[in-house]
């Protein structure tokens, strides 16, 4: 099994290292499936204070990560014996929206990839224009820094590397795996505070369970994320039939299906 190499440039390496040291990322690293390399952006600083930021030209609040230390840090790593995994992606609200498809694309990059975390008011535009190969955003909100965004990307991608999850089948069944949300999951006890687990899940009839899960997945996605259903070209006729069988005719009609 081959693993993935992911490198991170940050002014808070300890934050990335700490999360990379537990649970699934730790196990993936121990199994040789994730080669996580965290680099301190301050290694590119050339003054006594190891400063990496400066005031913005044109005025305004806050500080901006300066190009000199960022270029120096990246070039120092790239020039080392291990080189640098490319593409190098800057994390920021202006980037391409990170989603499951983007995670799948990153997970199969043969040489892995690198992430550059911004801070303060962001990075000097020349870093975005001339140092990195692209930009990634994890959503339409503003974080204080790119570290959490980098960890979101790293975890979502690492889960997709073959061998990282115990049960290989589980990735396909999950939300977004086939353009749908996942069906509801239950565990023991069968009755909790008077709420029962659906009978079908305790029936031992694998075909019925699979059919129920498929129906639930379709209904949930149509109800909560009709945009996902539209993106996969709507519901096939046999999928509509499953919903009709489950008594969801009204839901189908609400979404323009002719029943
Ligand atoms: N001034 C910037 C703007 O308005 O677009 C926001 C800078 S933000 C306070 C500081 C850093 O956090 C960014 O450089 C980026 O690395 C990270 N960041 C913030 N929001 C993010 C998001 N939605 N996705 C990825 N990274 C984000």
Boltz pocket constraint, residues with backbone or C-beta under 6 A from the ligand:
constraints:
  - pocket:
      binder: B
      contacts: [[A, 90], [A, 91], [A, 92], [A, 93], [A, 94], [A, 116], [A, 117], [A, 118], [A, 119], [A, 120], [A, 121], [A, 122], [A, 123], [A, 136], [A, 137], [A, 138], [A, 139], [A, 140], [A, 141], [A, 142], [A, 143], [A, 144], [A, 145], [A, 146], [A, 147], [A, 149]]
      max_distance: 6.0
